[in-house]
């Protein structure tokens, strides 16, 4: 079912105290797959979780795309696209391709290419 699942990550402080560290908010699509993973970091100064970045997932028959988008405080939204990864399944296994966003060129730059194959 669609909805948001929240998980909180704690750090151990001084060997005996739990301290808030990260919060993950997972959004799921109509097929139950993760469509977004939002990462927030605990700010001790104001005692709140603050948005850091989001991983957006999109799916096709043989491909999963994961886009890394940073939080933009000025705009108040996830607008600063940083990178993306493409996982593509085929008869040999899984191909992994990674890209970084080049703001100046307004284009994706390949960082990891097609020779990266994994067998499942």
C-alpha positions in Angstrom: 0.0 0.0 0.0 1.1 3.6 -0.6 2.4 5.4 2.4 5.5 6.5 4.3 7.5 4.3 6.6 9.9 6.0 9.1 13.0 4.5 10.6 15.2 6.3 13.2 18.9 5.5 13.6 20.6 6.1 16.9 24.2 6.4 17.9 25.6 5.1 21.2 27.0 8.0 23.3 29.5 7.3 26.1 28.9 3.6 25.8 25.4 3.8 27.4 23.2 6.5 26.0 21.3 6.4 22.7 21.4 9.7 20.7 19.3 10.5 17.7 21.4 10.4 14.5 19.4 9.9 11.3 15.9 9.5 10.2 14.8 7.6 7.0 11.4 8.2 5.4 10.5 5.6 2.8 7.7 6.3 0.4 6.3 3.3 -1.6 4.6 3.1 -4.9 1.4 1.1 -5.7 3.4 -2.1 -6.2 5.0 -1.8 -2.7 8.4 -0.8 -4.1 10.4 2.1 -2.6 9.8 5.2 -4.7 11.7 7.6 -2.4 14.1 7.5 0.6 14.4 10.8 2.4 17.4 11.2 4.7 17.3 13.6 7.6 20.0 14.3 10.2 19.5 15.2 13.8 20.4 18.8 14.8 21.2 19.0 18.5 21.1 22.8 18.5 17.4 23.0 17.6 16.4 19.4 18.6 15.0 18.6 15.1 15.7 16.3 12.2 16.8 18.4 9.2 16.4 17.3 5.6 19.7 16.4 3.8 19.0 14.5 0.6 16.5 12.2 -1.1 17.0 9.1 -3.2 14.3 8.8 -5.9 13.6 5.4 -7.4 12.0 4.7 -10.8 11.4 1.3 -12.3 11.0 -0.2 -15.8 10.8 -3.9 -16.7 14.5 -4.4 -16.6 15.9 -1.3 -15.0 16.0 0.6 -11.7 17.1 4.2 -11.7 18.2 5.9 -8.4 18.6 9.7 -8.4 20.4 11.5 -5.6 19.0 14.9 -4.9 20.2 17.3 -2.1 18.0 19.5 0.0 18.0 23.2 -1.0 17.4 25.3 2.1 16.9 28.5 0.1 14.1 27.0 -2.0 12.8 24.5 0.6 12.8 21.6 -1.7 14.9 18.8 -3.2 16.2 20.6 -6.2 20.0 20.1 -6.2 20.5 17.0 -8.4 23.9 15.4 -7.6 24.1 12.0 -9.1 22.2 9.0 -10.4 22.8 5.2 -10.8 21.2 2.8 -13.2 20.9 -0.9 -12.5 19.9 -2.9 -15.6 19.2 -6.6 -15.5 19.9 -8.9 -18.4 20.8 -12.5 -19.1 24.4 -12.1 -17.8 23.3 -10.5 -14.5 23.2 -6.8 -13.6 24.9 -3.8 -15.2 25.6 -0.8 -13.0 26.1 2.6 -14.5 26.7 5.8 -12.4 26.6 9.4 -13.4 27.3 12.8 -11.7 25.4 15.9 -12.7 27.5 18.7 -14.3 25.7 22.0 -13.5 28.0 24.0 -15.8 27.4 21.7 -18.8 23.8 20.9 -17.8 24.5 17.2 -18.5 25.1 13.8 -16.9 28.8 12.7 -16.8 29.5 9.0 -16.8 31.5 8.0 -13.7 31.2 4.2 -13.8 30.5 2.4 -17.1 29.0 -0.7 -18.6 31.8 -3.1 -17.8 30.5 -3.4 -14.2 28.5 -6.6 -14.3 27.2 -8.4 -11.2 25.7 -11.9 -11.3 22.8 -12.5 -9.0 
